[in-house]
Amino acid sequence: MIKRLKELESENAQFKRIYRIYRELELNLRIKPRRRIKRDKPEALSVPSKINQTWSMDFMSDSLIDGRSIRTFNVVDDYNREGLNIDVDLSMPARRVIQSLERLIEWRGKPKSIRCDNGPEYISQQLRDWAQTSDIELKYIQPGKPTQNTYIERFNRTVRQECLDLHLFDSVEQAQNPNHAVVMCL
């Protein structure tokens, strides 16, 4: 039947005849359009008026010489675009993110809010509970919209160009070394 349909198409046959065969083969099933999730329009990226008002955090990936993947956890103060923290390790679960933020809060003081994307470490219940008990608001950007977190994305680009692309690391310890490239970017 499909062979006959192809022959009819090549012979410039009548549309009704082709459509009848098309229906007989049940090729005329209606394709339903995908439903779009309605999202509120995001508010404009606010410029903080003082230090520790809003921090931004994000992850970056790189690899060691032996091919293993490492992750860097970066935190920036949005007021003065100061890089507050770069943590390097093979994996960064939510518990490790919380430990890094607690160390940073001891040194710098507590922010009112932290802007982040929707990565699994950031949407975990563990981090949300910690933020609630610490009285810190978590501001999530829309999925797939890194431009809503531009301060940290700009910092990530600088770290990538000035540190990670210029150095090859043999081990995680070498990347974590305060005398080495990644931490010197701060």
Buried (B, 14 or more C-beta within 10 A) or exposed (E): EEEEBEEBEEEEBEEEEBEEBBEEEEEEEEEEEEEEEEEEEEEEBEEBEEBBBBBBBBBBEBEBEEEEEBBBBBBBBBBEEBBBBBBBBEEBBBEBBBEBBEEBBEEBEBBEBBBBBEBEBBBBEEBEEBBEEBEBEBBBBBEEEEEBBBBBBEBBEEBBEEBBEEBEBEEBEBBBBEEBBBBEBE
